[in-house]
C-alpha cells in the first residue's frame, strides 16, 4: 500500500500541475484577440505535425488507405497537416469559449 500511496501522491501533484498550466494557458489566450488565437492554433498544429512522428505516420497511412489513387502524396500531406491544425484550433477554441459572448461565437461560425 505504501508504494501505491507514493505513486498516487506524485501522480496527483503532476495532474494538479498540468491542470493549472492548462488553466493559465486558457486565461492568457482569453486576453488575446480571436485572430491571434487562430494563428497560435495554426502554429501548434504545424508543431504537432512536425514533432509527433508516430502519430503523423498513422495519419498519413490512414489517408493513403482512404484516398488510394484519388489524391497525390502532396495532397495527402496537405490534408494531414490541415487535420492537425483543425485539432489545435478546436483545442484553442475550447479554452477560450468561456470568454466569448453569444454574438462572438455566432460571428465566428463558418
C-alpha positions, 0 to 999 in steps of 0.5 A: 500500500505504501508504494501505491500511496507514493505513486498516487501522491506524485501522480496527483501533484503532476495532474494538479500541475498540468491542470493549472498550466492548462488553466493559465494557458486558457486565461492568457489566450482569453486576453488575446484577440480571436485572430491571434488565437487562430494563428497560435492554433495554426502554429501548434498544429504545424508543431504537432505535425512536425514533432509527433512522428508516430502519430503523423505516420498513422495519419498519413497511412490512414489517408493513403488507405482512404484516398488510394489513387484519388489524391497525390502524396502532396495532397495527402500531406496537405490534408494531414497537416490541415487535420492537425491544425483543425485539432489545435484550433478546436483545442484553442477554441475550447479554452477560450469559449468561456470568454466569448459572448453569444454574438462572438461565437455566432460571428465566428461560425463558418 
